[in-house]
Amino acid sequence: MSRDREAAAALKARKAALKAQQAERLAAAREDMARKREAIARRGGPMGEREAARKKRRRRRLLLAALVLLLLLLFRDCRCSSPEPGAEAPAPGAGPAAEVEDSPPTAPLPGGHVARQDRPEYASATPEALPWIGAFRMQVAARGPRLAECFVGADRPGALKWTASVEPTQGRVSDHLLEPTLMSDGLTREQQSCAADVLSEPTYTLDADGERATPARVSMVIEF
């Protein structure tokens, strides 16, 4: 029994010590909180005064700006309402209205639409063929065997679209443009050079004396 009493007394004393510690901590926390509030109050005092002074200056500036704006509006109304010296009011009946009355009335369109008018037909005559073009084509076709030598080793025969500038009086050609057609393969640089040489030399013999002897751009398809 004595041991139980001693244990109970020790437990009671421990609880009392814990309560005392908690009370001390609570008191310390309250004191700390009070000190923080006092510090905040001391800081907030001057800041609050400065904020109030700033707001007061802002209200003064707004009032001053509103007053200046009101004075400008009043000054503008006074200038607009006062007539200019030397200006006279227009006489009744004068001005744009009188000019409109003097102009003759415009007659309305009959029926409310414009009558249909047929456009004239412009018949353009088909230009005549160049007098030397037939001889030129025949001489180009005669160079077919020489032209085929430029494509020795090709898989299949082909056809070329040849476009060039022809000087009929001298029988010379220039500005060659060689394009493969149908199923022909593309031309290599050597094949293009060889074909251009064959089609350029020798020069052509064309009867091109007269008005239609000007240089022309000619296109034709050559098979080989």
VOGU-3710 file (C-alpha; in Angstrom, 3 decimals, decimal comma):
1> msrdreaaaa> 0,000/0,000/0,000  2,805/2,391/0,775  4,320/1,867/-2,669  1,018/2,691/-4,408  0,716/5,894/-2,449  4,232/6,907/-3,311  3,575/6,224/-7,048  0,363/8,237/-6,957  2,105/11,108/-5,218  4,913/11,095/-7,764
11> lkarkaalka> 2,445/11,099/-10,654  0,544/13,977/-9,096  3,749/15,940/-8,613  4,742/15,319/-12,245  1,365/16,550/-13,512  1,706/19,668/-11,414  5,175/20,314/-12,842  3,854/19,899/-16,411  1,003/22,308/-15,748  3,462/24,843/-14,358
21> qqaerlaaar> 5,661/24,536/-17,456  2,653/24,986/-19,757  1,557/28,041/-17,828  5,030/29,572/-18,138  5,144/28,882/-21,908  1,684/30,393/-22,398  2,658/33,480/-20,465  5,857/33,842/-22,502  3,894/33,481/-25,738  1,410/36,138/-24,659
31> edmarkreai> 4,208/38,524/-23,746  5,862/37,910/-27,144  2,562/38,564/-28,929  2,048/41,773/-26,960  5,536/42,986/-27,878  4,909/42,259/-31,583  1,622/44,161/-31,488  3,279/47,136/-29,862  6,032/47,098/-32,519  3,465/46,908/-35,313
41> arrggpmger> 1,503/49,762/-33,772  4,640/51,909/-33,504  5,537/51,200/-37,137  2,014/51,730/-38,407  1,615/55,133/-36,805  3,963/57,168/-39,042  3,083/55,069/-42,080  -0,591/55,763/-41,585  0,106/59,459/-41,347  2,186/59,395/-44,524
51> eaarkkrrrr> -0,557/57,507/-46,387  -3,161/60,022/-45,242  -0,966/62,906/-46,403  -0,444/61,197/-49,775  -4,180/60,755/-50,272  -4,770/64,389/-49,355  -2,233/65,589/-51,954  -3,821/63,316/-54,561  -7,285/64,803/-53,902  -5,847/68,295/-54,270
61> rlllaalvll> -4,281/67,432/-57,617  -7,541/65,955/-58,923  -9,497/69,035/-57,847  -6,946/71,331/-59,506  -7,069/69,336/-62,764  -10,891/69,410/-62,772  -10,850/73,171/-62,239  -8,417/73,745/-65,120  -10,527/71,553/-67,419  -13,687/73,461/-66,491
71> llllfrdcrc> -11,993/76,794/-67,260  -10,834/75,535/-70,655  -14,353/74,378/-71,548  -15,837/77,746/-70,543  -13,215/79,626/-72,585  -13,942/77,441/-75,638  -17,710/78,028/-75,386  -17,138/81,781/-75,231  -14,989/81,758/-78,368  -17,442/79,611/-80,332
81> sspepgaeap> -20,498/81,708/-79,397  -18,981/85,124/-80,249  -19,315/86,030/-83,991  -16,226/87,018/-85,925  -15,904/90,732/-86,732  -16,844/91,647/-90,293  -18,806/88,446/-90,933  -22,329/88,891/-92,209  -25,160/86,436/-92,122  -26,067/84,995/-95,545
91> apgagpaaev> -29,036/86,543/-97,213  -32,169/84,400/-97,432  -32,404/82,533/-100,678  -28,632/82,655/-101,311  -26,172/79,790/-101,041  -26,223/76,193/-102,237  -29,998/75,915/-101,911  -30,549/78,719/-104,436  -28,118/77,150/-106,878  -29,965/73,842/-106,677
101> edspptaplp> -33,264/75,551/-107,424  -31,848/77,230/-110,557  -30,492/73,967/-112,035  -32,846/72,160/-114,441  -34,469/68,965/-113,163  -32,878/65,709/-114,230  -35,090/63,553/-116,404  -35,482/59,983/-115,122  -34,330/57,094/-117,261  -37,126/55,555/-119,318
111> gghvarqdrp> -38,087/52,158/-117,978  -35,567/52,387/-115,144  -32,761/50,527/-116,985  -30,273/50,997/-119,803  -31,174/49,502/-123,164  -29,124/46,514/-124,295  -26,577/47,181/-126,999  -24,949/44,469/-129,083  -21,188/44,487/-129,247  -19,593/44,618/-132,690
121> eyasatpeal> -17,827/41,506/-133,825  -14,106/41,736/-134,384  -12,972/39,235/-136,954  -9,218/38,650/-136,840  -7,640/37,174/-139,920  -5,404/34,119/-139,499  -1,770/35,136/-140,136  -0,282/33,643/-143,242  2,462/31,051/-142,902  6,026/32,195/-143,346
131> pwigafrmqv> 7,040/31,692/-146,988  10,300/29,975/-146,039  8,974/27,697/-143,269  8,356/24,720/-145,587  11,897/24,702/-146,933  13,229/25,063/-143,412  11,296/22,031/-142,141  12,487/19,884/-145,041  16,138/20,763/-144,429  15,772/19,997/-140,714
141> aargprlaec> 14,228/16,588/-141,507  17,143/15,835/-143,830  19,486/16,092/-140,836  17,706/13,217/-139,066  20,453/10,582/-139,686  23,168/12,908/-138,387  20,979/13,785/-135,397  20,456/10,086/-134,580  24,235/9,656/-134,198  24,049/11,935/-131,123
151> fvgadrpgal> 21,863/9,324/-129,403  23,781/6,137/-130,163  23,249/3,664/-127,311  19,791/4,954/-126,345  17,312/2,230/-125,300  14,565/3,321/-127,699  14,041/5,848/-130,491  12,692/9,156/-129,434  11,447/12,549/-130,453  12,566/16,050/-129,601
161> kwtasveptq> 10,716/19,343/-129,471  13,136/21,870/-130,861  12,577/25,621/-130,468  15,037/28,138/-131,919  15,327/31,659/-133,295  15,753/31,596/-137,092  17,458/34,317/-139,130  16,008/33,483/-142,597  18,165/35,824/-144,680  21,391/34,302/-143,372
171> grvsdhllep> 20,037/30,821/-142,660  21,327/30,795/-139,068  19,642/29,487/-135,897  20,310/30,415/-132,269  18,851/30,209/-128,738  18,227/26,461/-128,899  15,726/24,794/-126,568  15,626/20,965/-126,743  12,882/19,126/-124,839  12,202/15,336/-124,898
181> tlmsdgltre> 8,630/14,366/-125,799  6,438/11,271/-125,462  8,414/8,405/-123,880  11,871/9,824/-124,638  14,510/9,874/-121,924  15,984/13,096/-120,638  18,905/14,554/-122,549  22,411/14,634/-121,176  24,633/17,681/-121,596  26,647/15,923/-124,324
191> qqscaadvls> 23,497/14,964/-126,241  22,156/18,524/-126,094  25,466/19,958/-127,341  25,687/17,426/-130,184  22,071/18,027/-131,282  22,536/21,804/-131,249  25,652/21,510/-133,427  23,875/19,265/-135,959  20,863/21,600/-136,167  23,059/24,710/-136,491
201> eptytldadg> 25,685/23,684/-139,064  25,716/23,976/-141,980  23,516/27,024/-142,371  20,129/26,732/-144,076  19,323/27,950/-147,580  16,027/29,845/-147,398  14,313/32,087/-149,940  13,525/34,911/-147,533  13,678/38,128/-149,523  10,894/40,588/-148,703
211> eratparvsm> 8,738/41,773/-145,805  8,435/38,335/-144,139  12,187/37,910/-143,816  12,386/39,097/-140,200  13,799/36,683/-137,576  11,182/34,389/-136,027  10,907/31,900/-133,168  10,101/28,465/-134,638  9,147/25,209/-132,878  8,908/21,726/-134,361
221> vief> 9,075/18,066/-133,313  11,968/16,008/-134,717  11,917/12,176/-134,671  15,098/10,122/-134,837
//
